[in-house]
Amino acid sequence: MSNPLASHPLTLLALWAGMGVISSARYVEERDRRLAQEAEHSLETLFPQELQQQLAAPVAP
């Protein structure tokens, strides 16, 4: 399913939410989705996949 809001900048979505064109909840949902996507990309860039797996491994007491 495509996301029609994904092609618009967040500043425009915030403006639309303020004007009532889209709901504030929809704006927050899209903003959070983009932030999560950016965070995931940053982790992938900073830490290669095998290092991420090592970091996710349980630590022995």
C-alpha positions in Angstrom: 0.0 0.0 0.0 1.4 3.4 -0.9 1.6 6.3 1.5 0.4 9.5 -0.2 1.9 11.7 2.6 5.4 10.2 2.1 6.1 12.5 -0.9 5.5 15.7 1.0 7.9 17.5 3.3 7.0 17.4 7.0 6.8 21.1 7.2 3.9 21.0 4.7 2.2 18.2 6.6 2.5 20.2 9.8 0.9 23.2 8.0 -1.9 20.9 6.7 -2.5 19.5 10.1 -2.7 23.0 11.5 -5.3 23.9 8.8 -7.3 20.8 9.4 -6.5 19.3 5.9 -5.1 16.2 7.6 -5.5 15.2 11.2 -2.9 15.9 13.8 -2.7 12.2 14.5 -2.0 11.4 10.9 0.8 14.1 10.9 2.3 12.6 14.1 2.1 9.1 12.7 3.9 10.1 9.5 6.5 12.1 11.4 7.2 9.2 13.7 7.4 6.8 10.8 10.1 9.0 9.1 12.0 9.4 12.4 12.1 5.6 12.9 13.2 5.1 9.3 16.0 7.6 9.7 17.1 6.0 13.0 17.2 2.6 11.4 19.2 3.9 8.5 21.6 5.6 10.8 22.2 2.4 12.8 22.8 0.5 9.5 25.3 3.2 8.5 27.1 3.3 11.8 27.2 -0.4 12.6 27.6 -3.1 10.0 25.1 -5.9 10.1 27.4 -8.4 12.0 28.2 -5.8 14.6 24.5 -5.1 15.1 24.0 -8.9 15.7 26.8 -8.9 18.2 25.2 -5.9 20.0 21.8 -7.6 20.1 23.2 -10.9 21.5 22.4 -11.6 25.1 25.1 -10.7 27.6 26.2 -13.6 29.9 26.0 -12.7 33.6 
